[in-house]
Amino acid sequence: MKPASSVRTASMWSCCSSPGDRPQLRWFSQARLLSGIFTGSAVVSSGLAGGDLVAVAGVMNVIPFFVMGRPEIRRVEDLKGKKVGITRFGSASDFALRYTEEKWPVKRGRDFAVIQNGSMPANLLALKSGAADGAMLSTGFAALIRREGFRELADVASLGLNFPTSAIITTRSFIRRNENAVRKFLRGFVEGIHYAKTHREFSVAILGKYLKNEDQQLLNVLYDLYVLRYVPKIPYPTAEPFKTVLAQIAETDAKAASAKPESFIEPRFIQDLEREGLMQRLWQ
C-alpha cells in the first residue's frame, strides 16, 4: 500500500483526468507552477514567515485517518492498559489522536500508552504483530487491515475536525500576473471533480494507475472515501480549517495567535464560478 500522500495525489489525478484533452489537464500543463496540492499547514507556515502562498480551492478538509484496534479490542474502553501507535509525536497522526481522545472516556498517560513507530507502514506492522493494541492508520492501511478482522475504533474524518489536509495552492504574486490561468485551471478542476464523482470506473482506473495497484476491492474503497466522501462537490477554500492550523501552531509560535485565517485563502475564483452557474449546470 502506498503512503497516504500518494493516495491523496492519485485521488486528485482522478479529479483532474478524463478521456481526451480536457481543459484542466491542458491548463495544468501550461500554468506549470500555477499551483500544487499541499496541506494548509504549508500555507500557514509560509505566511507566518513572510511568504505569499494562498489556497484557491479546498480539496480535502478532513484528516483521512482511522484508529484501528486488534480483534480483541471491541471498544475504546478496552484500550485501558494498552498501547496505541502513532508515527511520531507532533505528527499528523499524533494530532489526530489527540483530537480523537477528546471524544473518548480513556486518555493517554492515564489509561493507555502512546508509542512512536516512525511511519504508517510501521504502525500497521506494530498492530499486526501485537506490539501495539491500537494504531492511527491512513485510509488505505485501515482498509487492508479491516479485512483481517481488526476493528475500527474511530473514523477521524467523521468527528467534525476541519483541517486543510489538501488544498490547491498558488501565490498571490502568480495570481496578479496570471489571473486568467488560475481561473481556467480552477474551472477545469471543478469540472474534473464532477467527472470523477460521476464516473466510478474511469476514476478507479486512474487510482489504480497512479497507485500501481490492481486490488479492485481496495481501489473501490479508496474511491468511495477519497473521491465521493472527502472531496467536496464545490471546493471552496474556507477559513475554518486554517483556524485549526493556527491554533495548533500558536502553541509554539506566538505570531500564529494574532494571524487571521482569512488571510491564507482566496475564495473569489470558486465564488465566481458558482455565480456564473457552473456548479448548478454540473450538478443539476
C-alpha positions in Angstrom: 0.0 0.0 0.0 1.3 3.4 -0.9 1.7 6.2 1.7 -1.4 8.4 2.4 0.1 11.3 0.4 0.3 9.1 -2.7 -3.3 8.1 -2.3 -4.4 11.7 -2.0 -2.3 12.6 -5.1 -3.8 9.7 -7.1 -7.3 10.8 -5.9 -6.6 14.3 -7.2 -5.4 12.9 -10.6 -8.8 11.2 -10.8 -10.4 14.6 -10.3 -8.0 16.2 -12.9 -8.3 13.5 -15.6 -10.8 12.3 -18.1 -10.8 10.9 -21.6 -9.4 13.3 -24.2 -7.8 16.7 -23.9 -9.9 18.2 -21.2 -9.2 21.8 -20.2 -8.0 21.1 -16.7 -5.1 19.0 -17.9 -4.2 21.5 -20.6 -4.1 24.4 -18.2 -2.3 22.4 -15.6 0.5 21.9 -18.2 0.5 25.5 -19.4 0.4 27.0 -15.9 3.2 24.8 -14.6 3.8 26.2 -11.1 0.4 27.8 -11.0 -0.4 25.6 -8.2 0.1 22.4 -6.3 -1.7 20.2 -3.9 -0.3 20.9 -0.4 -1.6 20.8 3.2 -2.9 24.1 4.6 -0.1 23.9 7.2 2.4 24.7 4.4 0.4 27.8 3.5 0.2 29.0 7.2 3.9 28.3 7.9 4.8 30.2 4.7 2.6 33.1 5.6 3.9 33.4 9.1 7.4 33.5 7.6 6.5 36.3 5.2 5.6 34.2 2.1 2.6 34.8 -0.1 1.2 31.3 -0.6 -2.6 31.2 -0.7 -5.2 28.5 -1.0 -7.5 29.0 -4.0 -9.5 25.8 -3.5 -10.2 23.5 -0.6 -9.7 19.9 -1.7 -9.9 17.9 1.5 -10.8 19.4 4.8 -10.7 16.3 6.9 -7.9 14.1 8.3 -8.4 10.7 6.4 -7.2 8.5 9.3 -8.8 5.7 11.3 -7.9 4.4 14.8 -7.8 0.6 14.3 -7.6 -2.0 17.1 -6.7 -5.6 17.3 -9.6 -8.1 17.0 -9.9 -8.4 20.8 -10.3 -4.6 21.2 -14.0 -4.3 20.8 -14.5 -0.7 22.1 -12.2 2.2 23.1 -12.6 1.4 26.8 -10.7 -1.9 26.0 -7.6 0.3 25.4 -7.1 0.7 29.1 -3.6 -0.6 30.0 -2.8 -1.0 26.3 -0.5 0.7 23.7 -1.6 2.9 20.8 0.7 3.6 17.9 1.3 6.8 16.0 4.1 7.8 13.6 5.8 10.4 15.8 4.9 12.9 18.5 3.9 16.2 16.9 2.9 14.5 13.6 -0.5 14.5 11.9 -1.2 11.1 13.4 -0.4 12.4 16.9 -2.6 15.5 16.3 -5.4 13.3 15.1 -5.2 11.0 18.1 -5.2 13.9 20.5 -8.3 15.3 18.9 -10.0 11.9 18.9 -9.2 11.4 22.6 -11.3 14.4 23.3 -14.3 12.3 22.4 -13.2 9.3 24.4 -13.6 8.3 28.0 -10.0 7.0 28.0 -6.9 9.2 27.8 -3.2 8.8 27.0 -0.9 8.6 30.0 -3.8 7.9 32.4 -5.3 4.9 30.6 -3.1 3.9 27.7 0.4 4.5 26.4 1.2 6.1 23.1 4.2 4.7 21.2 6.1 6.1 18.2 6.6 3.7 15.3 8.1 6.1 12.8 5.8 5.6 9.8 2.3 4.4 8.8 3.7 1.1 7.5 5.5 0.6 10.8 2.2 1.4 12.6 0.5 -1.3 10.6 3.2 -3.9 11.4 3.1 -3.0 15.1 -0.6 -3.6 15.2 -0.4 -6.8 13.3 2.4 -8.2 15.4 0.8 -7.2 18.7 3.5 -4.6 19.6 0.6 -2.1 19.6 -3.0 -2.8 20.6 -4.3 0.1 18.6 -2.9 2.4 15.9 -3.7 5.5 13.9 -3.7 4.4 10.2 -4.3 6.2 6.9 -7.4 5.1 4.9 -5.6 2.6 2.7 -3.9 0.8 5.5 -7.1 0.7 7.5 -9.0 -0.8 4.6 -6.4 -3.5 4.3 -6.3 -4.5 7.9 -10.0 -4.3 8.3 -10.2 -7.4 6.0 -8.2 -9.4 8.6 -10.7 -8.8 11.4 -9.1 -5.8 13.0 -11.6 -3.3 14.4 -12.4 0.3 13.6 -12.3 2.3 16.9 -12.6 5.8 15.4 -13.1 7.4 12.0 -11.3 10.7 12.4 -12.9 12.3 9.3 -16.3 11.9 10.8 -15.5 13.6 14.1 -16.1 17.2 13.0 -12.5 18.4 12.8 -11.9 20.9 10.0 -8.3 20.5 8.9 -6.9 21.5 5.5 -5.2 18.2 4.6 -5.2 19.1 0.8 -5.7 22.4 -0.9 -4.9 23.9 -4.3 -2.2 26.4 -3.6 -0.6 29.2 -5.5 1.0 32.5 -4.7 -0.6 35.9 -4.7 2.1 37.2 -7.0 1.3 34.5 -9.5 -2.4 35.4 -9.3 -1.5 39.1 -10.1 0.5 38.0 -13.2 -1.7 35.1 -14.4 -5.3 35.6 -13.1 -6.8 34.1 -16.2 -4.7 31.0 -15.9 -5.8 30.5 -12.3 -9.4 31.0 -13.3 -9.3 28.5 -16.2 -7.4 25.9 -14.1 -10.0 26.0 -11.3 -12.8 25.8 -13.8 -11.2 22.6 -15.2 -10.6 21.3 -11.7 -14.3 21.8 -10.7 -15.3 20.0 -13.9 -12.8 17.2 -13.1 -14.3 16.8 -9.6 -17.7 16.3 -11.2 -16.4 13.8 -13.7 -14.6 11.8 -11.1 -17.6 11.6 -8.8 -19.9 10.6 -11.7 -17.6 8.1 -13.5 -16.6 5.4 -11.0 -15.0 3.0 -13.4 -12.8 5.6 -15.1 -11.8 7.2 -11.7 -11.0 3.8 -10.1 -8.7 3.0 -13.1 -6.9 6.3 -12.6 -6.4 5.5 -8.9 -5.0 2.1 -9.8 -2.7 3.6 -12.4 -1.1 6.1 -10.1 -1.0 3.8 -7.1 0.3 1.0 -9.2 -2.2 -1.3 -7.6 -4.7 -3.7 -9.1 -6.6 -4.6 -6.0 -10.1 -3.6 -7.2 -11.7 -4.0 -3.8 -9.2 -1.7 -2.2 -9.4 0.8 -5.1 -13.1 1.0 -4.8 -12.9 1.6 -1.0 -10.4 4.4 -1.7 -12.7 5.9 -4.4 -15.7 5.8 -2.0 -13.8 7.6 0.7 -11.5 10.0 -1.1 -13.4 10.9 -4.2 -17.0 10.5 -3.1 -16.7 11.5 0.6 -13.6 13.5 1.3 -13.5 15.7 -1.8 -16.4 18.3 -1.8 -18.5 18.9 -4.9 -17.7 22.6 -4.6 -14.1 23.1 -3.4 -14.4 26.3 -1.5 -11.3 27.4 0.4 -12.8 28.3 3.8 -11.2 29.9 6.9 -12.3 27.4 9.5 -9.7 24.7 8.6 -6.9 27.3 8.7 -8.2 28.4 12.1 -7.5 24.8 13.3 -3.9 25.0 11.9 -3.3 28.4 13.5 -4.5 27.1 16.9 -2.1 24.2 16.6 0.9 26.4 15.5 0.2 29.0 18.2 1.3 26.5 20.8 4.9 27.1 19.7 4.7 30.3 17.5 3.2 33.4 19.1 2.7 35.0 15.6 0.0 32.4 14.8 -2.2 33.7 17.7 -2.8 37.0 16.0 -2.9 35.8 12.4 -6.3 35.9 10.6 -7.3 32.6 9.0 -8.9 34.5 6.1 -5.5 35.8 5.1 -4.5 32.4 3.9 -7.3 31.8 1.4 -8.5 33.4 -1.9 -12.1 32.2 -2.4 -13.1 34.6 -5.2 -12.3 32.3 -8.1 -14.6 29.5 -6.9 -17.2 32.1 -5.9 -17.1 33.5 -9.5 -17.6 30.0 -11.0 -20.6 29.5 -8.7 -22.1 32.9 -9.6 -21.8 32.2 -13.3 -23.8 29.0 -12.8 -21.1 26.3 -13.4 -21.9 24.3 -10.3 -25.6 24.4 -11.0 -25.1 23.2 -14.5 -22.8 20.4 -13.5 -24.9 19.1 -10.5 -28.4 19.7 -11.7 
